[in-house]
Amino acid sequence: MIKIIAFDLVGVLVHEKDIDLTDEESKLERMFGPNLYDSDYLMEARKIISKDSTIMDITECLINKLYECTEKNIFRRIKERYPNIRLIIATNHVSYIRNFIGENLEVQYLDDVLISAEIHKIKPNKDFYNHILDKYSIQPKDLLFIDDNEENINSASEMEITTLKVNRNDDNLFEKIINIVRNDE
């Protein structure tokens, strides 16, 4: 039975807007993904911008400028139907994304936010998924993992985790989730 639903962030809950970025912003944005530590990101970013406070300011502004929520009320809708299922975000990102999540998603319905730069594990490595399973003391079949990246989905599936691959123009993510949960009861 599904006990936890883990959502990837970018490509699932938010999409990148089609906007023009400065050269600095473009270089920084390409470094957001798989970071074991924020310090890894800062070290690479220092090659572009020398001052850490400037890097952090540009990063937070860029995140707010670049990302657009696609499923703002999905957590509430799921919790109304299944109040005992835990909802988490599980993303490869720098921790600076945390403010965006808090300001743009219904975090009162979230049970946790796992960010690669904070847990020091990166998808598609199996230790990322094992972190979730161990933290919540659940079996792989009890986890529904939702992502838009085929490699991440395949890695989770190999561990017998229930998966849902999201495509860019998918409609009805809520309905797809409910169908999986309902069929698993």
Secondary structure as UniProt FT lines:
FT   STRAND          4..7
FT   TURN            11..13
FT   STRAND          14..16
FT   HELIX           23..29
FT   TURN            30..31
FT   HELIX           38..45
FT   TURN            46..48
FT   HELIX           52..66
FT   STRAND          67..69
FT   TURN            72..73
FT   HELIX           74..81
FT   TURN            83..84
FT   STRAND          86..91
FT   TURN            95..96
FT   HELIX           97..104
FT   HELIX           107..109
FT   STRAND          112..115
FT   HELIX           116..119
FT   TURN            123..124
FT   HELIX           126..136
FT   HELIX           140..142
FT   STRAND          143..147
FT   HELIX           150..158
FT   TURN            159..160
FT   STRAND          162..165
FT   TURN            168..169
FT   HELIX           173..184
//
